[in-house]
Amino acid sequence: MTMYDQAAGSEVRVIKSYVRNAREMHKPGQQSKVIIECDPCPENAMVWNTKEEAEHACRTFGSLDLSVEGYEPKNFRVEETSVSQFVVVCDCIPG
Protein backbone atom coordinates (compact mmCIF):
# COMPACT_ATOMS: atom_id res chain seq x y z
CA MET A 1 0.00 0.00 0.00
CA THR A 2 1.19 3.53 -0.67
CA MET A 3 0.09 6.85 0.75
CA TYR A 4 0.86 10.45 -0.11
CA ASP A 5 3.19 12.23 2.31
CA GLN A 6 2.36 15.94 2.11
CA ALA A 7 5.52 16.98 3.97
CA ALA A 8 7.77 15.10 1.56
CA GLY A 9 5.59 15.84 -1.48
CA SER A 10 5.67 12.23 -2.66
CA GLU A 11 4.18 8.80 -2.17
CA VAL A 12 5.65 6.47 0.45
CA ARG A 13 5.28 2.73 0.87
CA VAL A 14 3.28 1.69 3.93
CA ILE A 15 3.66 -1.79 5.43
CA LYS A 16 0.82 -3.25 7.48
CA SER A 17 2.48 -4.78 10.53
CA TYR A 18 1.42 -6.53 13.71
CA VAL A 19 2.89 -5.83 17.13
CA ARG A 20 4.96 -8.93 17.92
CA ASN A 21 6.49 -7.82 21.20
CA ALA A 22 6.37 -4.82 23.52
CA ARG A 23 8.54 -4.18 26.54
CA GLU A 24 9.60 -1.30 28.72
CA MET A 25 13.32 -0.56 29.00
CA HIS A 26 14.60 1.26 32.08
CA LYS A 27 17.90 3.13 32.19
CA PRO A 28 19.06 4.75 35.43
CA GLY A 29 18.57 8.50 35.38
CA GLN A 30 16.55 8.45 32.16
CA GLN A 31 12.88 8.22 31.30
CA SER A 32 11.83 4.64 30.57
CA LYS A 33 11.34 3.74 26.91
CA VAL A 34 8.89 1.34 25.33
CA ILE A 35 10.36 -0.90 22.66
CA ILE A 36 8.02 -2.57 20.21
CA GLU A 37 8.76 -5.11 17.52
CA CYS A 38 6.53 -5.41 14.48
CA ASP A 39 6.03 -8.24 12.01
CA PRO A 40 4.02 -8.33 8.77
CA CYS A 41 2.78 -11.85 9.59
CA PRO A 42 -0.36 -11.94 11.77
CA GLU A 43 0.60 -15.40 13.03
CA ASN A 44 3.53 -13.85 14.92
CA ALA A 45 1.46 -11.15 16.61
CA MET A 46 1.27 -10.61 20.35
CA VAL A 47 -2.23 -11.52 21.60
CA TRP A 48 -4.51 -9.67 24.03
CA ASN A 49 -7.38 -11.55 25.67
CA THR A 50 -9.89 -8.69 25.50
CA LYS A 51 -10.62 -5.95 23.01
CA GLU A 52 -10.35 -3.40 25.82
CA GLU A 53 -6.77 -4.49 26.65
CA ALA A 54 -5.79 -4.23 22.98
CA GLU A 55 -7.44 -0.81 22.65
CA HIS A 56 -5.52 0.38 25.72
CA ALA A 57 -2.28 -0.85 24.11
CA CYS A 58 -3.18 1.08 20.92
CA ARG A 59 -3.66 4.29 22.90
CA THR A 60 -0.38 3.73 24.75
CA PHE A 61 1.61 3.00 21.58
CA GLY A 62 -0.04 5.92 19.77
CA SER A 63 1.00 8.37 22.50
CA LEU A 64 4.69 7.43 22.33
CA ASP A 65 7.45 8.59 20.01
CA LEU A 66 8.37 5.27 18.45
CA SER A 67 10.75 4.07 15.78
CA VAL A 68 10.77 0.45 14.71
CA GLU A 69 13.75 -0.81 12.70
CA GLY A 70 13.86 2.27 10.47
CA TYR A 71 10.09 2.67 10.26
CA GLU A 72 7.66 4.96 12.02
CA PRO A 73 4.57 3.07 13.22
CA LYS A 74 1.27 4.95 12.85
CA ASN A 75 -2.46 4.29 13.07
CA PHE A 76 -2.50 1.61 15.77
CA ARG A 77 -5.74 -0.35 15.70
CA VAL A 78 -7.25 -3.61 16.92
CA GLU A 79 -8.09 -6.68 14.86
CA GLU A 80 -9.93 -9.71 16.18
CA THR A 81 -8.42 -13.07 15.30
CA SER A 82 -10.47 -16.10 14.35
CA VAL A 83 -10.10 -17.49 17.88
CA SER A 84 -11.72 -14.51 19.67
CA GLN A 85 -8.42 -12.99 20.67
CA PHE A 86 -7.16 -9.57 19.71
CA VAL A 87 -4.00 -8.25 18.05
CA VAL A 88 -2.66 -4.75 17.46
CA VAL A 89 -1.89 -3.73 13.92
CA CYS A 90 -0.25 -0.55 12.62
CA ASP A 91 1.03 1.06 9.44
CA CYS A 92 4.83 1.22 9.26
CA ILE A 93 6.11 4.16 7.22
CA PRO A 94 9.80 4.46 6.27
CA GLY A 95 11.38 6.90 8.69
VMD Tcl script that builds the backbone (N, CA, C; Angstrom):
set m [mol new atoms 285]
animate dup $m
set s [atomselect $m all]
$s set {name element resname resid chain x y z} {
  {N N MET 1 A 0.850 -1.167 0.000}
  {CA C MET 1 A 0.000 0.000 0.000}
  {C C MET 1 A 0.902 1.239 0.000}
  {N N THR 2 A 0.464 2.268 -0.691}
  {CA C THR 2 A 1.189 3.531 -0.671}
  {C C THR 2 A 0.260 4.638 -0.188}
  {N N MET 3 A 0.859 5.674 0.345}
  {CA C MET 3 A 0.086 6.845 0.748}
  {C C MET 3 A 0.887 8.088 0.386}
  {N N TYR 4 A 0.199 9.196 0.246}
  {CA C TYR 4 A 0.861 10.445 -0.106}
  {C C TYR 4 A 1.336 11.151 1.153}
  {N N ASP 5 A 2.603 11.494 1.194}
  {CA C ASP 5 A 3.194 12.231 2.312}
  {C C ASP 5 A 3.280 13.698 1.908}
  {N N GLN 6 A 2.398 14.521 2.482}
  {CA C GLN 6 A 2.364 15.939 2.112}
  {C C GLN 6 A 3.660 16.647 2.449}
  {N N ALA 7 A 4.275 16.309 3.570}
  {CA C ALA 7 A 5.519 16.976 3.972}
  {C C ALA 7 A 6.638 16.707 2.963}
  {N N ALA 8 A 6.714 15.463 2.501}
  {CA C ALA 8 A 7.772 15.096 1.556}
  {C C ALA 8 A 7.365 15.412 0.123}
  {N N GLY 9 A 6.067 15.562 -0.125}
  {CA C GLY 9 A 5.590 15.837 -1.477}
  {C C GLY 9 A 5.672 14.647 -2.399}
  {N N SER 10 A 5.583 13.435 -1.830}
  {CA C SER 10 A 5.673 12.233 -2.656}
  {C C SER 10 A 4.925 11.079 -1.988}
  {N N GLU 11 A 4.801 9.991 -2.728}
  {CA C GLU 11 A 4.177 8.800 -2.171}
  {C C GLU 11 A 5.213 7.983 -1.402}
  {N N VAL 12 A 4.775 7.344 -0.335}
  {CA C VAL 12 A 5.650 6.475 0.451}
  {C C VAL 12 A 4.981 5.113 0.595}
  {N N ARG 13 A 5.785 4.084 0.706}
  {CA C ARG 13 A 5.281 2.731 0.874}
  {C C ARG 13 A 4.930 2.504 2.335}
  {N N VAL 14 A 3.753 1.969 2.588}
  {CA C VAL 14 A 3.282 1.686 3.935}
  {C C VAL 14 A 3.164 0.177 4.080}
  {N N ILE 15 A 3.717 -0.357 5.174}
  {CA C ILE 15 A 3.660 -1.791 5.426}
  {C C ILE 15 A 2.733 -2.049 6.606}
  {N N LYS 16 A 1.700 -2.853 6.379}
  {CA C LYS 16 A 0.821 -3.247 7.479}
  {C C LYS 16 A 1.584 -4.248 8.330}
  {N N SER 17 A 1.708 -3.932 9.623}
  {CA C SER 17 A 2.480 -4.781 10.528}
  {C C SER 17 A 1.715 -5.027 11.814}
  {N N TYR 18 A 2.040 -6.127 12.451}
  {CA C TYR 18 A 1.420 -6.530 13.710}
  {C C TYR 18 A 2.442 -6.402 14.830}
  {N N VAL 19 A 1.996 -5.930 15.985}
  {CA C VAL 19 A 2.891 -5.829 17.133}
  {C C VAL 19 A 3.212 -7.244 17.601}
  {N N ARG 20 A 4.492 -7.596 17.542}
  {CA C ARG 20 A 4.959 -8.927 17.919}
  {C C ARG 20 A 5.411 -8.983 19.377}
  {N N ASN 21 A 5.961 -7.863 19.846}
  {CA C ASN 21 A 6.485 -7.818 21.205}
  {C C ASN 21 A 6.511 -6.361 21.658}
  {N N ALA 22 A 6.273 -6.156 22.938}
  {CA C ALA 22 A 6.371 -4.816 23.521}
  {C C ALA 22 A 6.948 -4.961 24.916}
  {N N ARG 23 A 7.932 -4.127 25.208}
  {CA C ARG 23 A 8.540 -4.185 26.544}
  {C C ARG 23 A 9.032 -2.796 26.918}
  {N N GLU 24 A 9.122 -2.577 28.202}
  {CA C GLU 24 A 9.603 -1.299 28.716}
  {C C GLU 24 A 11.065 -1.465 29.108}
  {N N MET 25 A 11.898 -0.516 28.680}
  {CA C MET 25 A 13.321 -0.561 29.001}
  {C C MET 25 A 13.625 0.586 29.958}
  {N N HIS 26 A 14.242 0.257 31.071}
  {CA C HIS 26 A 14.595 1.257 32.081}
  {C C HIS 26 A 16.102 1.489 32.064}
  {N N LYS 27 A 16.496 2.759 32.060}
  {CA C LYS 27 A 17.902 3.134 32.194}
  {C C LYS 27 A 17.992 4.090 33.365}
  {N N PRO 28 A 18.922 3.865 34.265}
  {CA C PRO 28 A 19.063 4.748 35.427}
  {C C PRO 28 A 19.236 6.205 35.010}
  {N N GLY 29 A 18.466 7.083 35.645}
  {CA C GLY 29 A 18.573 8.504 35.382}
  {C C GLY 29 A 17.891 8.971 34.113}
  {N N GLN 30 A 17.226 8.070 33.392}
  {CA C GLN 30 A 16.550 8.446 32.159}
  {C C GLN 30 A 15.092 7.995 32.217}
  {N N GLN 31 A 14.277 8.625 31.393}
  {CA C GLN 31 A 12.885 8.219 31.295}
  {C C GLN 31 A 12.828 6.837 30.648}
  {N N SER 32 A 11.934 5.976 31.146}
  {CA C SER 32 A 11.834 4.639 30.566}
  {C C SER 32 A 11.332 4.740 29.124}
  {N N LYS 33 A 11.677 3.745 28.330}
  {CA C LYS 33 A 11.343 3.743 26.913}
  {C C LYS 33 A 10.630 2.438 26.576}
  {N N VAL 34 A 9.599 2.529 25.769}
  {CA C VAL 34 A 8.886 1.336 25.326}
  {C C VAL 34 A 9.448 0.919 23.975}
  {N N ILE 35 A 9.830 -0.325 23.894}
  {CA C ILE 35 A 10.364 -0.896 22.657}
  {C C ILE 35 A 9.294 -1.820 22.091}
  {N N ILE 36 A 8.936 -1.625 20.832}
  {CA C ILE 36 A 8.016 -2.566 20.214}
  {C C ILE 36 A 8.681 -3.184 18.991}
  {N N GLU 37 A 8.305 -4.413 18.717}
  {CA C GLU 37 A 8.763 -5.110 17.522}
  {C C GLU 37 A 7.531 -5.404 16.683}
  {N N CYS 38 A 7.652 -5.181 15.387}
  {CA C CYS 38 A 6.532 -5.411 14.482}
  {C C CYS 38 A 6.889 -6.496 13.475}
  {N N ASP 39 A 5.858 -7.147 12.951}
  {CA C ASP 39 A 6.029 -8.239 12.008}
  {C C ASP 39 A 4.869 -8.196 11.018}
  {N N PRO 40 A 5.116 -8.355 9.728}
  {CA C PRO 40 A 4.021 -8.327 8.765}
  {C C PRO 40 A 3.125 -9.566 8.812}
  {N N CYS 41 A 3.550 -10.607 9.526}
  {CA C CYS 41 A 2.777 -11.854 9.590}
  {C C CYS 41 A 1.865 -11.850 10.817}
  {N N PRO 42 A 0.555 -11.948 10.623}
  {CA C PRO 42 A -0.363 -11.936 11.769}
  {C C PRO 42 A -0.173 -13.130 12.700}
  {N N GLU 43 A 0.365 -14.215 12.194}
  {CA C GLU 43 A 0.596 -15.403 13.026}
  {C C GLU 43 A 1.615 -15.145 14.127}
  {N N ASN 44 A 2.485 -14.156 13.945}
  {CA C ASN 44 A 3.529 -13.847 14.917}
  {C C ASN 44 A 3.127 -12.750 15.901}
  {N N ALA 45 A 1.897 -12.285 15.805}
  {CA C ALA 45 A 1.460 -11.148 16.613}
  {C C ALA 45 A 1.274 -11.512 18.078}
  {N N MET 46 A 1.560 -10.530 18.925}
  {CA C MET 46 A 1.266 -10.613 20.353}
  {C C MET 46 A -0.257 -10.598 20.505}
  {N N VAL 47 A -0.780 -11.376 21.456}
  {CA C VAL 47 A -2.230 -11.524 21.603}
  {C C VAL 47 A -2.708 -10.921 22.915}
  {N N TRP 48 A -3.818 -10.180 22.845}
  {CA C TRP 48 A -4.510 -9.671 24.027}
  {C C TRP 48 A -5.804 -10.464 24.183}
  {N N ASN 49 A -6.204 -10.731 25.416}
  {CA C ASN 49 A -7.382 -11.549 25.666}
  {C C ASN 49 A -8.697 -10.805 25.505}
  {N N THR 50 A -8.662 -9.474 25.658}
  {CA C THR 50 A -9.886 -8.695 25.496}
  {C C THR 50 A -9.642 -7.543 24.540}
  {N N LYS 51 A -10.707 -7.091 23.918}
  {CA C LYS 51 A -10.619 -5.948 23.008}
  {C C LYS 51 A -10.202 -4.699 23.775}
  {N N GLU 52 A -10.679 -4.563 25.010}
  {CA C GLU 52 A -10.348 -3.395 25.823}
  {C C GLU 52 A -8.849 -3.315 26.102}
  {N N GLU 53 A -8.224 -4.462 26.405}
  {CA C GLU 53 A -6.771 -4.485 26.646}
  {C C GLU 53 A -6.017 -4.063 25.383}
  {N N ALA 54 A -6.451 -4.568 24.241}
  {CA C ALA 54 A -5.794 -4.230 22.976}
  {C C ALA 54 A -5.993 -2.754 22.640}
  {N N GLU 55 A -7.189 -2.223 22.897}
  {CA C GLU 55 A -7.443 -0.806 22.650}
  {C C GLU 55 A -6.580 0.073 23.551}
  {N N HIS 56 A -6.398 -0.353 24.800}
  {CA C HIS 56 A -5.518 0.383 25.723}
  {C C HIS 56 A -4.084 0.379 25.192}
  {N N ALA 57 A -3.623 -0.765 24.685}
  {CA C ALA 57 A -2.279 -0.846 24.106}
  {C C ALA 57 A -2.157 0.090 22.909}
  {N N CYS 58 A -3.195 0.169 22.074}
  {CA C CYS 58 A -3.176 1.078 20.923}
  {C C CYS 58 A -3.013 2.524 21.376}
  {N N ARG 59 A -3.761 2.922 22.385}
  {CA C ARG 59 A -3.657 4.290 22.897}
  {C C ARG 59 A -2.264 4.555 23.452}
  {N N THR 60 A -1.722 3.580 24.184}
  {CA C THR 60 A -0.379 3.733 24.749}
  {C C THR 60 A 0.656 3.869 23.643}
  {N N PHE 61 A 0.638 2.957 22.679}
  {CA C PHE 61 A 1.607 3.005 21.583}
  {C C PHE 61 A 1.456 4.304 20.782}
  {N N GLY 62 A 0.223 4.719 20.549}
  {CA C GLY 62 A -0.037 5.924 19.770}
  {C C GLY 62 A 0.440 7.198 20.440}
  {N N SER 63 A 0.571 7.168 21.769}
  {CA C SER 63 A 1.002 8.367 22.497}
  {C C SER 63 A 2.515 8.462 22.627}
  {N N LEU 64 A 3.233 7.461 22.180}
  {CA C LEU 64 A 4.692 7.433 22.325}
  {C C LEU 64 A 5.396 7.824 21.036}
  {N N ASP 65 A 6.609 8.308 21.157}
  {CA C ASP 65 A 7.454 8.595 20.006}
  {C C ASP 65 A 8.246 7.325 19.709}
  {N N LEU 66 A 7.792 6.574 18.719}
  {CA C LEU 66 A 8.371 5.267 18.450}
  {C C LEU 66 A 9.076 5.222 17.102}
  {N N SER 67 A 10.100 4.403 17.037}
  {CA C SER 67 A 10.751 4.068 15.779}
  {C C SER 67 A 11.014 2.577 15.815}
  {N N VAL 68 A 10.646 1.903 14.754}
  {CA C VAL 68 A 10.772 0.448 14.712}
  {C C VAL 68 A 11.613 0.068 13.506}
  {N N GLU 69 A 12.856 -0.318 13.747}
  {CA C GLU 69 A 13.746 -0.815 12.695}
  {C C GLU 69 A 13.703 0.048 11.440}
  {N N GLY 70 A 13.840 1.375 11.606}
  {CA C GLY 70 A 13.860 2.275 10.467}
  {C C GLY 70 A 12.493 2.707 9.962}
  {N N TYR 71 A 11.447 2.294 10.652}
  {CA C TYR 71 A 10.086 2.666 10.265}
  {C C TYR 71 A 9.412 3.415 11.397}
  {N N GLU 72 A 8.444 4.241 11.033}
  {CA C GLU 72 A 7.656 4.960 12.017}
  {C C GLU 72 A 6.259 4.338 12.048}
  {N N PRO 73 A 5.902 3.675 13.149}
  {CA C PRO 73 A 4.570 3.069 13.216}
  {C C PRO 73 A 3.486 4.113 13.476}
  {N N LYS 74 A 2.386 4.004 12.747}
  {CA C LYS 74 A 1.268 4.950 12.848}
  {C C LYS 74 A -0.043 4.174 12.810}
  {N N ASN 75 A -1.106 4.832 13.211}
  {CA C ASN 75 A -2.463 4.287 13.070}
  {C C ASN 75 A -2.640 2.926 13.741}
  {N N PHE 76 A -2.321 2.855 15.027}
  {CA C PHE 76 A -2.502 1.614 15.772}
  {C C PHE 76 A -3.993 1.310 15.881}
  {N N ARG 77 A -4.348 0.063 15.640}
  {CA C ARG 77 A -5.744 -0.354 15.705}
  {C C ARG 77 A -5.831 -1.830 16.079}
  {N N VAL 78 A -7.017 -2.252 16.446}
  {CA C VAL 78 A -7.250 -3.615 16.923}
  {C C VAL 78 A -7.884 -4.456 15.818}
  {N N GLU 79 A -7.434 -5.693 15.717}
  {CA C GLU 79 A -8.086 -6.683 14.861}
  {C C GLU 79 A -8.393 -7.901 15.717}
  {N N GLU 80 A -9.554 -8.486 15.480}
  {CA C GLU 80 A -9.928 -9.715 16.180}
  {C C GLU 80 A -9.470 -10.899 15.349}
  {N N THR 81 A -8.852 -11.870 16.004}
  {CA C THR 81 A -8.423 -13.072 15.296}
  {C C THR 81 A -9.588 -14.045 15.220}
  {N N SER 82 A -9.398 -15.117 14.515}
  {CA C SER 82 A -10.470 -16.098 14.352}
  {C C SER 82 A -10.757 -16.879 15.624}
  {N N VAL 83 A -9.902 -16.747 16.623}
  {CA C VAL 83 A -10.103 -17.490 17.877}
  {C C VAL 83 A -10.527 -16.568 19.023}
  {N N SER 84 A -11.203 -15.474 18.682}
  {CA C SER 84 A -11.718 -14.513 19.670}
  {C C SER 84 A -10.625 -13.943 20.574}
  {N N GLN 85 A -9.481 -13.717 19.998}
  {CA C GLN 85 A -8.421 -12.986 20.669}
  {C C GLN 85 A -8.133 -11.757 19.827}
  {N N PHE 86 A -7.333 -10.852 20.355}
  {CA C PHE 86 A -7.162 -9.568 19.708}
  {C C PHE 86 A -5.678 -9.265 19.513}
  {N N VAL 87 A -5.375 -8.652 18.367}
  {CA C VAL 87 A -3.999 -8.250 18.048}
  {C C VAL 87 A -4.001 -6.768 17.719}
  {N N VAL 88 A -2.815 -6.156 17.815}
  {CA C VAL 88 A -2.662 -4.747 17.459}
  {C C VAL 88 A -1.908 -4.671 16.147}
  {N N VAL 89 A -2.474 -3.920 15.229}
  {CA C VAL 89 A -1.887 -3.731 13.915}
  {C C VAL 89 A -1.599 -2.247 13.718}
  {N N CYS 90 A -0.581 -1.942 12.910}
  {CA C CYS 90 A -0.250 -0.548 12.618}
  {C C CYS 90 A 0.270 -0.439 11.207}
  {N N ASP 91 A 0.410 0.786 10.742}
  {CA C ASP 91 A 1.026 1.065 9.438}
  {C C ASP 91 A 2.455 1.520 9.694}
  {N N CYS 92 A 3.421 0.849 9.105}
  {CA C CYS 92 A 4.829 1.224 9.257}
  {C C CYS 92 A 5.265 2.015 8.017}
  {N N ILE 93 A 5.711 3.236 8.284}
  {CA C ILE 93 A 6.110 4.163 7.223}
  {C C ILE 93 A 7.623 4.352 7.325}
  {N N PRO 94 A 8.344 4.256 6.202}
  {CA C PRO 94 A 9.795 4.462 6.272}
  {C C PRO 94 A 10.133 5.781 6.952}
  {N N GLY 95 A 11.038 5.709 7.932}
  {CA C GLY 95 A 11.382 6.900 8.690}
  {C C GLY 95 A 12.810 7.158 8.597}
}
mol reanalyze $m
mol bondsrecalc $m
mol representation Tube
mol addrep $m
